[in-house]
């Protein structure tokens, strides 16, 4: 069922959480509705963003699903400002934050990602991802590290499903030449890029170092486009993650992407450059 083109990121995230809790409780929409004296279609409309969120409905559903008090309080408070634009969350646990992004990626019809430091997360190998995560936080236990890697690998499934989104990845050449995890890890990562670039829904382009100074040096971003919901820009740094949805923000990042593509190599030339870097590894 199509979503609502005017639904905010907050509302969409609450809807995603409500669906997740219902499924965890083992209830269908019809069963959940029956327990609350409403139709199953109403539950479905809430979860797909067709219906606006009412605080009373959110609280009732969270109670029905036996959601812990702390989580229930957080979502109810979020529901009070559900119509406000924009969303940011401080980085306190990567799996939780990635889950938010993965929910939106799963619904997107097109994903456009620019990276100037690393290979895009959707295209990383497990060993490359491990090297980054370990370097970023050397306090992680082995179990925690494995959980993070598994989450990142699970995120990539979105590109291989039957209704996969179109994915454009634009990478700064320096990210390809930065040795992460050793020469062997890096070489296999680059070979993986060459393999996945042949996928029908993936386009890979590289901005060569010869481009000099360009707008992409300001930082990475992810533009997610939807058929029936508002588009979103995702930006992440050391301490925060941001979902931007104001039209002026979207227009700014779209313009930035156009400027970046203006200095990027075409797909064929990109493949040749990656092959040359592999040969040097």
Protein Blocks (a to p, Z undefined) as FASTA:
>chain_A
ZZdfkbcfklmmmmmmmmmmmmmnopafklmmmmnopafklmmmmmnomaccdfklmmmm
mmmnopafklmmmmmmmmmmmmpgcjddddfbfklmmmmmmmmmmmpmbdcdddfkbccf
klccfklmmmmmmmmmmmbcfklmmmmmmmmmmmmmmmmmmklccddddddfklmmmcgh
ijklmmmmmmmmmmmmmpmkbccddddfklmpafklnopcdddddfkbccddddddfkbc
cddfbfklmmmmmmmmmmmmmmpccfklmmmmmmmmmmmZZ
